[in-house]
Amino acid sequence: MSRSFPLVALLLALLLSGCATYGSGLNSTIQGLQNGDFAASEASLKKILSPTGNDSLLYYTELAVIKHLQGDFAGSNALLETAERIADDLETTRLSDALVTMMSNPRQGPYGGADFEKMFINYYKALNYFGLAQQAADQNGRLDALESAGVEARRLTIRLNDIASRKGTYMADAEDERTFGALMDIFNKVLRGNLVDLDSLRYRDDAMAHYLAAISFEMNNDFDDARISYQKAAQAYEKAYVNQYRLDDGVIAQAWFDTIRMMPRAGGSDSEWRALGKRKLSAEPQNALDNWTRD
C-alpha cells in the first residue's frame, strides 16, 4: 500500500489541478454570460477552444449553450448535432485513455464527454425544440417541433437507463460497484477525514432530465411514458436530490402529483391513483387532483 499511495495522490492532484485549469480558462466566457454579453462570451470561447482536435466536443457543446441562451434554438441544435456525432465517435476510447483524460484536464486528449455531458446534449436539444415550438409560425411547425422534442426525450431515457444499468440508481445496493466507483473508494481511503462522500456524488441518475422527458411525453400525448418519467423523477428527488442539493420537499410532492395526474390518462384505475395520492401527498394536493383527473 505504501507504494501505491503516491500514485493515487498524484492522480488526485492531477484531477483537481486539471479541473481548475479548464475552469479558469473559461472565466472570461462565463463572465460574458453573467453580464448578458453573449457576443463577448462567444468570442472568448472561440479564442480558448478549437472546433477541431482535442477541444472539439467541448467547443460545440459550450457554444451550443451560448446559442441557446441567445434564443438561437436552431443554431444551438445544429451545434449539438455535431457534438453528438463527436461524442459517439469517441465512445470507443480505451478506458485507460479516458481515465488519464479525466484525471488531468479535458483538453489534454480527445475528450469524449462524461455521462452527464452526453445526457445534456439531448436535454438541451429538447429544450431547443420547445423554444422552436413557441417560435413556430403555424400549428404544423409547432407540432413538428414538439415531436422532435419527444425524440430527444426518448434518447434521454435511453441514456439514463444505460447509466443506471452500469452504475446503479440511487435506490441500488451499494455492492453494485463499477470501475469508477472502485477508484472513488480508493480516494475515500486516502483522504481520511474528508467530509465529502465521493461515492454519493457519482452521476447515476438525473431527476431534472426525467422531468423534462416527462413534460415532452405529456405534450405529445404519450401519457404512460410521461407517467413513468414523472415517477422516476419523483423517486430520484425523494431518494437523493432533495438532500444532495438542499431542495424544498415541495419538489418531491410536485413530481408525485404529476405522476398521479398521468395515471388515469394512461389507463390507471381510480382506486390506484387515489391510493398513491394518499401515500405521497397531503390533503390539499389530493383534493386538487380531482380537478386534473375529471373528464
C-alpha positions as CSV (number, residue, x, y, z in Angstrom):
1,M,0.0,0.0,0.0
2,S,2.9,2.3,0.7
3,R,4.0,2.1,-2.9
4,S,0.5,2.8,-4.3
5,F,-0.2,5.8,-2.1
6,P,2.0,8.2,-4.1
7,L,0.3,7.1,-7.3
8,V,-3.2,7.7,-6.0
9,A,-2.2,11.0,-4.5
10,L,-0.7,12.1,-7.9
11,L,-3.9,11.1,-9.7
12,L,-6.0,13.1,-7.3
13,A,-3.7,16.1,-7.7
14,L,-4.0,15.9,-11.5
15,L,-7.8,15.7,-11.2
16,L,-8.0,18.8,-9.1
17,S,-5.4,20.8,-11.0
18,G,-6.9,19.8,-14.3
19,C,-10.4,20.9,-13.4
20,A,-9.1,24.2,-12.0
21,T,-7.1,24.8,-15.2
22,Y,-10.0,24.2,-17.5
23,G,-12.5,26.2,-15.4
24,S,-10.2,29.2,-15.1
25,G,-9.6,29.2,-18.8
26,L,-13.3,29.8,-19.4
27,N,-13.6,32.6,-16.8
28,S,-13.9,35.3,-19.4
29,T,-16.6,33.3,-21.3
30,I,-18.5,32.8,-18.1
31,Q,-18.2,36.5,-17.2
32,G,-19.7,37.4,-20.5
33,L,-22.7,35.2,-19.9
34,Q,-23.2,36.6,-16.4
35,N,-23.2,40.1,-17.9
36,G,-25.6,39.1,-20.6
37,D,-23.0,39.9,-23.3
38,F,-23.4,36.8,-25.4
39,A,-21.3,38.2,-28.3
40,A,-18.3,38.7,-26.0
41,S,-18.8,35.3,-24.4
42,E,-18.9,33.6,-27.8
43,A,-15.8,35.5,-29.0
44,S,-13.9,34.5,-25.8
45,L,-14.9,30.9,-26.1
46,K,-13.6,30.7,-29.7
47,K,-10.3,32.0,-28.6
48,I,-10.0,29.3,-25.9
49,L,-11.4,26.3,-27.6
50,S,-11.0,24.9,-31.1
51,P,-13.6,23.3,-33.3
52,T,-11.1,20.7,-34.3
53,G,-8.8,18.4,-32.4
54,N,-9.0,17.6,-28.7
55,D,-11.3,20.6,-27.9
56,S,-13.9,19.8,-30.5
57,L,-16.6,18.3,-28.2
58,L,-16.2,21.0,-25.6
59,Y,-16.2,23.7,-28.3
60,Y,-19.5,22.6,-29.8
61,T,-21.3,21.9,-26.5
62,E,-20.2,25.1,-24.8
63,L,-21.0,27.2,-27.9
64,A,-24.4,25.5,-28.2
65,V,-25.4,26.6,-24.7
66,I,-24.5,30.2,-25.5
67,K,-26.6,30.0,-28.7
68,H,-29.5,28.5,-26.6
69,L,-29.3,31.4,-24.1
70,Q,-29.4,33.8,-27.0
71,G,-32.6,32.2,-28.2
72,D,-31.0,30.9,-31.4
73,F,-32.5,27.4,-30.9
74,A,-32.0,26.2,-34.4
75,G,-28.3,27.3,-34.3
76,S,-27.9,25.6,-30.9
77,N,-29.3,22.3,-32.2
78,A,-27.1,22.3,-35.2
79,L,-24.0,22.6,-32.9
80,L,-25.4,19.9,-30.7
81,E,-25.9,17.6,-33.6
82,T,-22.2,17.9,-34.3
83,A,-21.3,17.4,-30.7
84,E,-23.4,14.3,-30.5
85,R,-21.6,12.8,-33.5
86,I,-18.2,13.6,-32.0
87,A,-19.3,12.0,-28.7
88,D,-20.5,8.9,-30.4
89,D,-17.2,8.6,-32.4
90,L,-15.2,8.8,-29.2
91,E,-17.4,6.4,-27.4
92,T,-14.9,3.6,-28.1
93,T,-12.0,5.4,-26.5
94,R,-10.0,3.0,-24.4
95,L,-10.7,3.0,-20.6
96,S,-7.0,3.8,-19.9
97,D,-7.1,6.9,-22.1
98,A,-10.4,8.0,-20.6
99,L,-9.1,7.8,-17.1
100,V,-5.9,9.7,-18.0
101,T,-8.1,12.5,-19.5
102,M,-10.5,12.5,-16.6
103,M,-7.7,12.8,-14.1
104,S,-5.8,15.6,-15.8
105,N,-7.7,18.0,-17.9
106,P,-10.5,17.6,-20.6
107,R,-8.2,19.4,-23.0
108,Q,-5.2,17.0,-22.6
109,G,-6.6,14.5,-25.0
110,P,-9.6,13.8,-27.3
111,Y,-12.4,14.4,-24.8
112,G,-15.4,12.1,-25.3
113,G,-17.6,13.7,-22.6
114,A,-18.7,12.4,-19.3
115,D,-22.1,10.7,-18.9
116,F,-23.8,13.8,-17.7
117,E,-22.5,15.9,-20.6
118,K,-23.7,13.4,-23.2
119,M,-27.1,13.4,-21.5
120,F,-27.2,17.2,-21.5
121,I,-26.7,17.2,-25.3
122,N,-30.2,15.6,-25.6
123,Y,-31.5,17.7,-22.8
124,Y,-30.6,21.0,-24.5
125,K,-31.8,19.7,-27.9
126,A,-35.2,19.0,-26.3
127,L,-35.2,22.5,-24.7
128,N,-34.4,24.0,-28.1
129,Y,-37.2,22.2,-29.8
130,F,-39.6,23.6,-27.1
131,G,-38.3,27.0,-28.0
132,L,-38.8,26.3,-31.7
133,A,-42.3,25.2,-30.9
134,Q,-43.0,28.6,-29.3
135,Q,-41.5,30.4,-32.3
136,A,-43.4,28.4,-34.9
137,A,-45.4,30.4,-37.3
138,D,-48.2,27.7,-37.6
139,Q,-49.6,24.7,-35.9
140,N,-47.8,22.2,-38.1
141,G,-44.5,23.8,-37.3
142,R,-45.3,23.7,-33.6
143,L,-46.3,20.0,-33.7
144,D,-43.2,19.1,-35.7
145,A,-41.0,20.8,-33.1
146,L,-42.8,19.1,-30.2
147,E,-42.5,15.7,-31.9
148,S,-38.7,16.3,-32.3
149,A,-38.6,17.2,-28.6
150,G,-40.2,13.8,-27.9
151,V,-37.5,12.1,-29.9
152,E,-34.9,13.7,-27.8
153,A,-36.8,12.8,-24.7
154,R,-36.6,9.1,-25.7
155,R,-32.9,9.4,-26.3
156,L,-32.6,10.9,-22.8
157,T,-34.4,8.0,-21.2
158,I,-32.2,5.5,-23.2
159,R,-29.1,7.3,-21.9
160,L,-30.4,7.4,-18.3
161,N,-31.4,3.7,-18.4
162,D,-27.9,2.9,-19.7
163,I,-26.3,4.8,-16.9
164,A,-28.5,3.1,-14.3
165,S,-27.6,-0.3,-15.7
166,R,-23.8,0.4,-15.5
167,K,-23.7,2.4,-12.2
168,G,-26.9,1.6,-10.4
169,T,-29.5,4.1,-9.4
170,Y,-29.8,5.9,-6.1
171,M,-32.0,3.1,-5.0
172,A,-29.5,0.4,-5.9
173,D,-27.5,-1.7,-3.4
174,A,-24.0,-0.4,-2.6
175,E,-22.5,-3.7,-3.7
176,D,-23.2,-2.9,-7.3
177,E,-19.9,-1.2,-8.0
178,R,-18.0,-0.3,-11.2
179,T,-14.5,0.8,-12.1
180,F,-15.1,4.4,-11.4
181,G,-16.8,3.7,-8.1
182,A,-13.9,1.5,-7.0
183,L,-11.5,4.3,-7.8
184,M,-13.5,6.7,-5.7
185,D,-13.3,4.2,-2.9
186,I,-9.6,4.4,-3.1
187,F,-9.7,8.2,-2.9
188,N,-12.0,7.9,0.2
189,K,-9.5,5.8,1.9
190,V,-6.6,8.1,1.0
191,L,-8.4,11.2,2.1
192,R,-9.3,10.0,5.6
193,G,-11.2,12.6,7.4
194,N,-12.7,14.1,4.2
195,L,-16.4,15.1,5.0
196,V,-17.4,14.6,1.3
197,D,-18.6,11.2,0.4
198,L,-17.3,11.0,-3.1
199,D,-19.4,7.9,-3.9
200,S,-22.6,9.8,-3.2
201,L,-21.6,12.4,-5.8
202,R,-21.4,9.8,-8.6
203,Y,-23.6,10.7,-11.5
204,R,-26.1,7.8,-11.7
205,D,-29.4,9.5,-12.4
206,D,-30.9,12.8,-13.3
207,A,-34.2,13.9,-11.8
208,M,-34.4,17.1,-13.9
209,A,-33.8,15.1,-17.2
210,H,-36.6,12.7,-16.2
211,Y,-38.9,15.6,-15.6
212,L,-38.1,17.2,-18.9
213,A,-38.7,13.9,-20.7
214,A,-42.0,13.6,-18.9
215,I,-43.1,17.0,-20.0
216,S,-42.2,16.2,-23.6
217,F,-44.1,12.9,-23.5
218,E,-47.1,14.6,-22.0
219,M,-47.1,17.3,-24.7
220,N,-47.1,14.6,-27.3
221,N,-49.9,12.8,-25.5
222,D,-47.7,9.8,-24.6
223,F,-49.3,9.6,-21.2
224,D,-47.9,6.3,-19.9
225,D,-44.4,7.3,-20.9
226,A,-45.0,10.6,-19.1
227,R,-46.2,8.8,-16.0
228,I,-43.1,6.6,-16.0
229,S,-40.7,9.6,-16.4
230,Y,-42.5,11.7,-13.8
231,Q,-42.3,8.7,-11.4
232,K,-38.6,8.3,-12.0
233,A,-38.1,12.0,-11.3
234,A,-40.1,11.7,-8.1
235,Q,-38.0,8.8,-6.9
236,A,-34.7,10.5,-7.7
237,Y,-35.8,13.6,-5.9
238,E,-37.0,11.6,-3.0
239,K,-34.0,9.3,-2.7
240,A,-31.2,11.7,-3.3
241,Y,-31.6,15.0,-5.0
242,V,-33.6,16.9,-2.3
243,N,-30.9,16.1,0.3
244,Q,-27.9,16.4,-2.0
245,Y,-29.0,19.8,-3.4
246,R,-30.9,21.0,-0.4
247,L,-34.1,21.4,-2.3
248,D,-37.5,22.0,-0.8
249,D,-39.6,18.9,-0.1
250,G,-42.3,20.5,-2.3
251,V,-40.3,19.4,-5.3
252,I,-41.0,15.7,-4.3
253,A,-44.7,16.4,-3.8
254,Q,-44.9,18.1,-7.2
255,A,-43.2,15.2,-9.0
256,W,-45.6,12.7,-7.4
257,F,-48.5,15.0,-8.1
258,D,-47.6,14.9,-11.8
259,T,-47.1,11.2,-11.7
260,I,-50.5,10.6,-10.3
261,R,-52.1,13.2,-12.6
262,M,-51.0,11.0,-15.5
263,M,-52.3,7.7,-14.2
264,P,-55.9,8.0,-15.3
265,R,-54.9,9.3,-18.6
266,A,-52.6,6.3,-19.1
267,G,-55.5,3.9,-18.2
268,G,-55.0,3.6,-14.5
269,S,-57.9,2.9,-12.3
270,D,-59.5,5.5,-9.9
271,S,-58.5,3.4,-6.9
272,E,-54.9,3.1,-8.0
273,W,-54.2,6.9,-8.3
274,R,-56.2,7.7,-5.2
275,A,-54.2,5.1,-3.2
276,L,-50.9,6.5,-4.4
277,G,-52.1,10.0,-3.7
278,K,-52.8,9.1,0.0
279,R,-49.3,7.7,0.4
280,K,-47.4,10.5,-1.3
281,L,-49.5,13.7,-1.0
282,S,-51.0,15.9,1.7
283,A,-54.7,16.6,1.8
284,E,-54.6,19.8,-0.4
285,P,-52.9,18.4,-3.5
286,Q,-55.0,15.2,-3.1
287,N,-58.1,17.4,-3.4
288,A,-56.5,19.3,-6.3
289,L,-56.1,16.0,-8.2
290,D,-59.9,15.8,-8.7
291,N,-59.7,18.9,-11.0
292,W,-57.0,17.3,-13.1
293,T,-58.4,13.8,-13.4
294,R,-62.0,14.8,-14.0
295,D,-63.1,14.1,-17.6
